[in-house]
């Protein structure tokens, strides 16, 4: 087993653990986990839980014989969310706090900061935040889509040092252990590449939406942010005995050293890009080697529809080199391509910043993110 240390952890618990039958809530697999959380609190550690299961919890109350509509699933979530929270509360002698998020909350900087402050205040006052996607109102374009990645975002915004993803298998294997008897557990991962993603199959249980692929995506977000991630079997009580002893009985994803600011983590991992800006070799060199802002003289092309303040990907030829918040909309940016900064005001007819993307609002992307 790999050893690890932690102070603040996000624990992701899937639908198959909260609602093993797919209807209602159960304590079957949650009691050992809750005992681990309580023991961690006694050691002065902090825990945030990201819990799936609201739709499954409400399915019994909104019975349908057909494939439920979006409105019916949202009704199930609205009813099931209270049941799920009540189920968690019965395990603890400290208050549980409900946090419902959508992707729109995370990508808006003001709301993101408010989420961070709320989580910090809850932890300070000894509460256990229970985070879930706001399925009652979210539509596809506003959804994170799975609670593995939501848990990674939660770990980043909360300043956690650890993400524990509780699965229904022991960790990441060299092949699907349910199909290949020769599959072996991978105890430690120091780099995530395409070969590792190729080991991931489709969705896991019939209840949840996340498979191993989303778990690896979540681990990748955490590793790049200096957060260690673990995939463990949440159905086995011995898992939590091992975790209590600071041992990982599953797969440990070792983080990269990170000195990123909270704002840069938000820019890198949370914002959804609305378009592309293409730059020349000089601009590429200035961005990567001198820490410069992106100026109009270095822009050679624009693609997509975006507004001022949106996030864009920055390319040199076919290579994705950076990401940032653009200060002009796509139409105005096209008008100033290649211009010197002093020519911008005359061309646009109004005064504006000389930068297209300011350095403070720009993050360079490592080569592994460019593939």
Buried (B, 14 or more C-beta within 10 A) or exposed (E): EBEBEBEBBBBBBBBBBBBBEBBBBBEEBBEBBBBBBBEBBEEEBBBBBBBBBBBBBBBBBBEEEEEBEEEBBBBBBBBBBEBBBEBBBEBBEEEBBBBBBBBBBBBBBEBBBEBBEBBBEBBEEEBBBBBBBBBBEBEEEBBBBBBBBBBBBBBBBBBBBBBBBBBBBBBBBEEEBEEEEEBEBBBBBEEBEEEBEEBBEEBBBEBBBBBBBBBBBBBBBBBBBBBBBBBBBBBBBEBBBBBBEEBBBBBBBBBBEBEBEBBBBBBBBBBEBBBBBBBBEEBBBBBEEEEBBBBBBBBBBBEEEBEBEBBBBBBBEEEBBBBBBBBBBBEBBEBBBEBEBEEBEEEBEEEBEBBBBBBEBBBBBEEEEBE
